[in-house]
Amino acid sequence: MQEQWSIILWALRKESGLTRTELSALSGVGARTIENYERCKILEPSIYKIECLLCAMGYDLDAIKSENKS
């Protein structure tokens, strides 16, 4: 899941047109943490922080989970 999450986060951030710094400001999650997520340096991301990041980009965790089951 870690590698998949890093790819999903990076893709959604790019699609949203946000830099790590901008996403950090919107989500309250540190820019360094976002970078570490995207580079698979954090092996078990916090579900709370994932939800904060997704919400800041206009996405819902349940929608992301159901898309990846297909």
URJO-V653695 format. One record per run of one state. SS is the DSSP state (H for helix, E for strand, L for the rest). FROM is the first residue (numbers start at 0). LEN is the number of residues. If there is no record, write none. Layout:
ss from len
SS FROM LEN
SS FROM LEN
//
This chain:
ss from len
L 0 1
H 1 15
L 16 3
H 19 8
L 27 3
H 30 8
L 38 8
H 46 10
L 56 4
H 60 9
L 69 1
//
